[in-house]
Amino acid sequence: MLSTACAVLTGTAASVAQDAPIVIRAARLIDGRGGVLQNAAVTVERGRITRVDPRSSAPATYDLAGLTLLPGMIDTHAHIVAHYGRDGRASNDGESEAERTLHALQNGYDTLLAGFTTVQSIGAPLDRELRAAVERGAPGPRLLTSLEPLTDPALEAGELRQRVRKLVADGADLVKLFASRSIREGGGQTMSDEQVAAVCGEARALGKRSWVHAHAASAVAAAARGGCFAVTHGFYATRAEFALMAERGVYFEPNIGVVIQQYLRNKPRYLGIGNFDEKGFAFMEAAVPVNLAAFRQALQQPKLKIVMGTDAGAGAHGRNADEVVARVREGGQRPTDAIAGVTSLGAEALGLGDRIGTIAPGMEADLIAVDGDPLVDITALRRVLFVMKGGTIYRNVARR
């Protein structure tokens, strides 16, 4: 890990910047908005898509025969700095700032190579330095961050507004609010409706999005009524809350395939740390079928904007596509909708819909190619063989 992370830090990890116009041809192209082209070619110049040609026979710089070309994938909820410590446990006690930074860079690089060219990390203070490193050229996904979440229900509405202003002044791209307890503590509402509305209203006044951690149905409703931008989790939401979210245009970011599964598979790494006790694990195990049922219920609201987020933490970076696979295979989501959720709709939810998430002229050249057709076999999203972000190639296992 250390050698790879050092390469990432210095910008020496394998990548190929493209100065001259290039043409990428693939067996099929999924544009992120429901469109599919066969034997299409995409021309990239100076980091942007300039042409999309269906059934092109023009010579290709990269001929990805047999592969499917898609927009770079987007994870709207990850914890990019989270990693296992020196003892293999989910604790980083005794680590230096340099160690934490190198682990974060490694996580970002693993995520990028898995086809995720943009990630919203919500959030940790170290995200700010990681975001700056990527902007300077370190290989990693484009990064947005909330820096730190707002979690203290003892703060009055005015104090919460002040905290929002401080986060924005410090460079936060969005504001993360915990309106309910962790699922390991039952998920009950912690912030009052007034507190939720104060945070989301202040964020909106400052031109920032709000992302609300809410499990309890009452907390989800408070976020929707309080003018919040997005709700994450929603394990105990019902048809009424999903209808309210759809009516108010609130984005929903459920997590059914990565985060709880990662905790349960790696129980020895977590047990005894904070609320990762036997009671907490029992809550998580019991919540899995409830969460799946809630996701299926959410799908019954045709106007509900469901975006892809994993809540990926230690050990899950680079396996982000497992969430999309679970949504289709276990949740019953249509592959077209699941792909939109991880591309164009995700970009829209990050305020980047005019830049990324779609293969179209004028968009930034975030492109990936996978082995297979994810509209037929969604697990193809796990088999990423080509990754381009902003016109720079970071992975080309196809070598064509």
N, C-alpha and C positions, 0 to 999 in steps of 0.2 A: 504493500500500500504506500509506503513512504516514498519509494522511488517514483511511482506513478504520480503521486501528489506533488512531488517536487517538480516534475515535468510540467504538470498543469500550472503550478505557481509561476514558473518561469516562461510559460508560453511555448515550451518545446514539445509538448505532446503532439502526436501526428495530426496535422490538419493541412488542408490545401486551399489557399486563397485563390480565387479566380479573377484575373484582371481582364482577359479577353472574353467576349461572349461565348457562352457554352450552351450546348443543346443536350437535354436529358430526355431519352425516350424510354418508355416503359410499356409493358403489355397492356396495362390498364391504369387509369388515373381516376382517383376519387377526390373530388375538389373540396370536400368538407361541408358543402351545402346541399348535398343530395345528388349532385351531378356525377355521372360516370362516363368516361371516354375510353375507347379501345385504341391501343397502339398510338398513344398520344405523345407529343413532344413538347417540352417546356424549354423556352429560351430564357437564360439568365444573364443579365448584364449589370455590372457594378452593384451586385447584391440584391437586385430586384428582378422580379419576373416581368419580362417584356412581351412574351408571346406564349400562347397555348394553342397548339395545332392538333386537331383530331386526325387520326389516321395518317400521320405524317410518314413520308418516306425519305425525308431529308437525312443526310449524314448526321450522326449523333456523336457528340464528344463522349457521352456515357450512355451506352446502350444496355439498359437494364431489362433485357429480354426475360419474360416469365415473371417479372416482379410487378407489384402494385405500388404506384406512387401516390403519396398522400401529403397533406400539409404536416409540418412538424407538430407533434402532439403537445398538449398543454395540461399540466396538473395545477389546478387552482388552489390546492391545499397540501402542502408538504412542510416538513420541518427539516430543512436541508442540512442543518448543522448537527442534527441528532446522530449519535453513533455509539457503538459499544466501547467501553473503556479498556484499560490495559488488562484487566482481569476477565474480559469477555462479558462483563455485566453492563446493564444500562445505566451506568453511573460514570461520571467523568472526573471524580475526585482526584486531585493531585496532578491533573494535566496542566501543561503550560498553555498560554495563548497560542503559541506556534503550533502545538499539537492539535488543538481544537481547529485551528485554521486549516491545517493540512487535511484533517479528516473531512471538513466541510467541502474543501476543494475536490477531494476524492469523490464524495457523494454527488457533487454537481457533475463531475465528469462521467460517472457511472450512469447518471440520469440522462445526460445528453446522448451517450452512446446507445441508450435504450430507445431513442427516438423522441425524447421530450426536450424540445428546444426552448420551451418557456415554462417557468415554475413560479408559483406564488408561495412564498415561505411565510407562514404566519404562526409564530415568528420568533426571532431572537435578535439581540443587539448585534451579534457577529454578522448577521445577514448584510448589514450595511457595508462592511468591508468586503464581503464576498461579492456583493453586487458591483462594487467599484472595480474589483479585480476582473470580473467578467467584462465589464465595459472597457477596461484597458486591454483586453485581448486574451485573458486566461480562458482556456476551453471550458465551457459550462453553459447551462441553459440561461437564457435571458431571465433575469431575476427581479421579482417584485417582492416587497416585504412590508409587514406591519411593525417590524422591530419588536416591540413587546406587546403582549395582550393586556387588556384592562380586566382585572379579576376581582377587585376588592369591593364587595357590596356595602361596606361601611362608608364609602365615599358618597357624599351628597351629590345631587345633580350638577350643581355649580362646580364642584371639585372635579367631577368626571369631565365636564366640558373643558376645564383647564388642562386636564391630562391629555385630552384629545389635541388641544392646541399645541402642547409641548411635543407630542409624538410627530405631528405634522411638521413642526419647526425643525425637528431632528432628522427629517427626511423620510418619514413613513409614506409608503405608497397607498396604504389603506389603514383602517383601524379595525383591530380584532377585539371583540367583546365577549366575555364569558357571561351569559345570561342564565346559565344553569350549572349545576354541579357536573363533575365527571360522571361518566357512565358507571365507573367503579364505586361511586357513592350514591347511585340511584338516579342521577340526572335531574333532580328536582330544581325548580326555578330559584335563582339566588338574587338576581337583580329585579327591582320593581319595574313595572311598566314605565313609570316616570323616568327611572334611571336609563332604561334602554332607549327611550325616545330622546333623552338628552344627549346621549353619546352619538346616536345615529344622526340626529338633527345637526349637531355641531360638525360632525364629519362632512355631512352634505353641504353645510354652509361654507366649508373650507374647500369644497371641490374634491373631496375624497370619498371613497366607497367604505361601507361598513360591512364587516363579516361577523356574524353572530353565532357563537357556539350555543346551541340550544337542543336539549333532549326532550324535556317536558313539553307537552302540548301547549301549556300556558305560556311557556317561554317563546315557543315558535310564534304563537299568536301575538305576543307582545312585540316581537321583532317586526312582524308584518304590519301591525297597526302603528308601530313607532316610526315607520318610514325607513327601515333598515334596507340595505341593498341586497344582502344575501344571508341565508341561514345554512349552517353546516350541521350535519348529523341528523337531527330530527327523528331519533329512534322511536319516540312515543307520540309523534304527530299522527293525527287522524285525518279522515277525509275533509273535515271542516277546516283544519289548518292549511291543508294543501290547496283547497279551494280559495281560501283567503289570500294565500301567497300568490296564486295565479292571478287573482283579481287585482292585487296591488303591484304586480310585476316584479315580485321578489324572486331572486334566483335561489335555487335549491341545490345544495351540494351534499348529497348523501355519501356514505362510505360503507359498502357491503362486502368488499373483497380483499382488503389489504390490512387495515389497521388492527382490528380486533383479532383477525387470524394470526397476524404477526405476534401479537402479545401471547395468545394461547399456545402457539407453536414453540415459543421461546420463554415459557413460564419461569424456568430456573434463572434466566438472565434478569428477570424483573422482580421476582418474589422478594418481598421485604424492603422494597424501595418505595417510600411515600405511600400512596394508596394502593399500591400493587400488593395487597395482602390476600389471604384466602377469600375473604368476603368480597373483595374487589374482583377477583377472578370469577367467583360465582355469579356476580352481577353481569360480567361480560359474557359468560357462557349462556346465561339465560336470555341475554339481549340479542343474540345472533338471530334466532328465528323471528323475534319481534321486529328487528331492524329490516330483515328481508321482507316481511309482510308489509311494513310501512313503505318500503321502496316500491313494491308492486302496487300499493294503493296510490302512490304518487304518480305512477305511470298512467293512472286512469284520468288524470287531469290534463287534457290535451294542451292547455295553454300554459302549464307550469314549465318554467325554463330550468331544466335539469342539466347541470354542468358536472364535469368529471373532476373529482378531487379524491385523493387517497388518504390524507392525513399521515403520509408515510413518515416513519421515524427510523430509529436505528435498525439496520439490517434490511430495510425495505427499499432503499434507493436503488433504482435500476430495475425494479420489479413493478413499477407503477402501472403497467398495462394490465396487470392482474385484476385491477378494479374494473376495467372495461370488459374483460372476459367474464367476470362474475356477473356484471349487470346484464349481459346478454344470455349467458348460459343458465344462471340461477334466477336472475330477476325477471327474465322474459322481455327485456328491452329490445326493440328492433335494432339490428346492427347499424342501419343508416342513422338512427337517432343517437346511438351510443357513440358513433364516430363523430357526428356533429358536436356532441357534448365535449369531446376531447380535442376538438379543432375549432370550428367557427364560433360555436356558442361559447366555448371557453374563452376565446379571444374577446368576444363581446363583453363577457363578464369582467374581464380585466381592463376594459376600456381601450383595447387594442384591436378592435374589429376592423379598423381601416388599415391595419398594418400586417397582421398575421392571421393564421387560422383558415385561410382559403387559398387555393391555387388559382390565381387570376392575374392578368396584367396589372402592374402597379404595386402589387403586394411584395413585401420582403420575401426573399427566397429562403424560406424555411421549408425544406422538403425532406421527406424520408421515403425509403422504399422497403417493402416487406416481402417476404417469401410466402406467396399465396394470396388469396383473395379474402380479405376480412369480412366482406359482405356474405360470404359463404361459410368461412371458418374464422371466427373472430380471434382465435389464438394466433393467427398470422401476425397480429400486432406485437406479439412477443418475439417474432423472428425478423428483427430489423437488420438489414444488410447495408443500408446507405443512409447517411445523415448529413444534411447540409443546413447550416444556420446562417442566415444573412449572406448567402453566396459563398460561404467557406465550407469545404467538405471536411468533416471530422471522422467519418467512417465510410469505408467502401470495401466491404468484404466481398461484394460481387466482383470487383476488379474488372469492370467492363468498360 
